Amino acid sequence: MENVLLEKNNHVSTITINRPKALNALSTEVLKDLEEAVNTVKNDPDTYCVIITGAGDKSFVAGADIAEMKDKTVEEAAEYGAFGNKIFREIETLHCPVIAAVNGFALGGGCELAMACDIRLASANAVFGQPEVGLGITPGFGGTQRLARLVPVGIAKEMIFGARNIKADRAYQIGLVNAVVAPEELMAAAQKMANGIAKNAPIAVEKAKKAINDGLQVDIDGGIKEEVEDFSACFASEDQTYGMDCFLNKVKEKEFKNK
């Protein structure tokens, strides 16, 4: 992969968009490399958490590649939007939690990529926005859908209709990001959070993610039904027996087997 780096440390995989001279803009080639990295993680049951970030300190992802998009036909634009959405949906539905470590610009496709992740950590220099209407288009990689689900609808509309960027502190205020840290502390904070997630029972974390994501798409009764199914399924795992035995025997240091 020329434009994306994939590294693994114990049970945590880190995907880095590696096109810093172009502010990590999402060209078709970058998206293809990102899809390859995501598929590698998807097929690795030993990865319990993922971090997605951008190379350099200026940009997480500054958006899609405008030069590449400019002359697309309606049909080509539809294909491009569907491709980006497919990859971001694969990230959103990965078996394990995904943390976006956002440094610098997260605009357009970059904001959409961050929103496809489960948790967002931002450096103090992060900037978020959906500037597409100022270019004569709408967000095309899920921005109109995820932003309005993550923050109050009126704020989502204000950001999208006004093509207005917001800084990290405002993103934290509206609930778009979970925390804001100093730029030099971003990756350490993301790794610490990922390690904290990875030490828990992977099957239980996977089921919890599924219950939350699926439950958001249905009414409360449907969500509760989903939760009961996922809760009870955990009792078929060795990790459930082990985890409860550790609790009853006051064992603090646990090592789950993902079985």
N, C-alpha and C positions, 0 to 999 in steps of 0.2 A: 504494500500500500504506500503510494508516494505522498499522499496528502493527509494521512491519518496514522497516528502512532498508537499501538496497543501494547500495554505493559501489564504485568500481573505481579502482585506482591501478596504472598500467602493466598487469601481468599478474595482479595480485592483487585479488580481489573480497572485500569485507567485508560480511557480513550481520549486522545488529544488531537484536535483539529490542528494540523501542522502546515499552515499556509500564512505565516505571519506577515510577509511582505504585502499580501493582499488583505490584511486584517482578518484572515481566516474565512473569507467569503465563501459561500456555498455554491460552487460551480457544480455542474453535473458530475464531473470527475471526483470532486470531493464527496458528493453524496454517494457515489458508487463505492468509494473507499470506506465511508462511514457505514454503509450497509454491510460491507464485508466484515468490518470490525464487530458490528452488532451481531451478525450471524455467528461469528466465532464465539462470542460470549454466550449467545443463546444456546449453543451446543456444548457448553462447558458447565456441567452441573457442579463443578468445584469452585465456581465463582459465586460468591454469596452477596456481593455488592459491587456496584460499578460507579466510577467517577467519570464525568465527561467535562472536559475543559478545553481551552484554546491556548495555543502556543504564544509566548510573548506576554508582555504586560499591557499592551494597548487594546487588545480585543479578544473577547470570547469568540464571537462570530459577528461580524459587522453586517451580515445580511446575505441575501442571495447575490449572485454575480449579475449586476445590472447590465453590463456589456453583453453578456451572453443572452439575457432575457429580451433585450430591446426589440429585436426583430422577429420574435416568435409569432406564429399565427395563432388563432384561437385554439386550433386543435393541438398545436405544439405546447401551448401554455397549459392546456388541460392535462396533457401527458406529464409535463414537468411538475405541476401541482400535485397530481396523483402520486407521482414517484416520491416526492418529498414527504407527503402525508403518510405514505406506506412505511417509509423508514422511521418517521417519528412515532407512528403508531406501534411499530415493533419495539421501539425503545420504551414506550409507555406500558407495554404489556410484557416486558421481559420478566422472567421468573423471579428476578431479584430486584431490590430497590436500586434506583439510579439517582445519584447526586450530581447536580450541575454546580461546578465551581466556576463562577462567573467573574472574569477579570476584564475590565474595560468595557468596550461596546458589546451590547447584546441587542442588536437592532434587527427588525424584520425577521428573517429566518433564524437569526441568533436568539431572539427573544422566544420565538416559537420552539426552537430546540430546547431551550432551558425549561419552557413550560411543559414539554413532553416528559421531563424528568420528574421523579417523585418529590424531590427536595431540592431547594435552590439556596446555595450559599453565595454571597456576593462580597467582593472586595469593595473597599470604600470608594474606589474609582470607577465602579461599574455604572453603566448607563443603559437603561432599558427603553425600548420603544417599538412601535409599529408604524413606520413612516410611509407606508405604501400609498395611501391616498394622495400624498404629495407628489407621487410619481405617476399617478393616473391609474392605479390598480388597487385591489384590495389585498389584505394578507392572504397568502395562498397555501401556507403549510400548517394550518390549524389555528392561526392567531385569533380569528373571530370567534372560534369555539372555546378554546382553552382559557383565554384571558377573561372572558365573561363568566367562566366557571370558577376562576381562582380569586377574582377580586369583585367588588360590587359592580353590577352591570353598568351603572351610570359612569363609574370611573373607567371601565373598559371602553365604553363608547366615547368618552372624552378623549382618551388616549388615541384611539383608532381614528375617530373623525377629525381630530385636531392634528394628527401626525406629530404628537408631542412626546418628546423624550422625558424620562424622569431619572433622577439620580438614585443611588443606592438607598439613601435614607428614606426617600419617599416610597420606594419599592417595598421597604420593610414596613412602613406605616400602613400600607394598603394590603399587606399580606402576600405580596408577590414573591418575596424571599423570606427564608426562615431566619437568617442572621446576616449581619454585616461585620466583616473583620478587616483588619489592615491588609493591604495587598501582599505583604511579605508573609502573612500568616494564613493565606487562603488555602493553599494545598495541604498544609499541616492540619488545618481545621477540618477539611474535607476527609482527609485520611483518618483522622481520629474518629469522626462520625461514622465512616464506613467500617472501621474496625469494630466499633461498638455495636453496629448492626450485625456484622459478620460473626460475632461471638455467640449470637443467639441461634436457636434451632432453625436451620434454613427452611425446612418444610413448613414450619409454623409461620415464619416471616413471609414466605411465598403465598401461603393461604390467606394471611392477613391482608397482603397487598391485593390479592384477587377479590377478597370480600369488599374492601373499600372501593376499588375501581368499579366492580360490577354493581355494587350497591348504589353508587351515584347515578346509575342509568335507569333505576327503577324506583317505585314507591317504597315506603318504609316497610311494608309487609313483604314485598319481594326481597328487599335488602336483608331483612331478618331471616327469611328462608335461606338465602345465600349464606349468611353467617353460620347458621346451624349446620349446613352441609359442610362448610369448610372447617368449622370447629370439630365436628364429629370425625371428619376424615383424618385429623391429626392423631386420633387414638389408634390408628393403624400403624403408626410409626414407632420405631425403637426409641427415637429421640423423646417422645412423650413420656414413655416409661422411665427412661434415664433421667430426664429433667425433673420429674416429680419425685423420683427416688432421691435425687440430689437435694431437693428442697426438704424432704422429710428427714434426711440424714444430715442436714445443715452443711452440705458440701458447697462451697462458694465458687471454686474454680472448676468450671464445667468444660467439657469438650464434646460437642455434639458431632454425630457421624453423618448427618444428612441421610438417615435411613429410617 
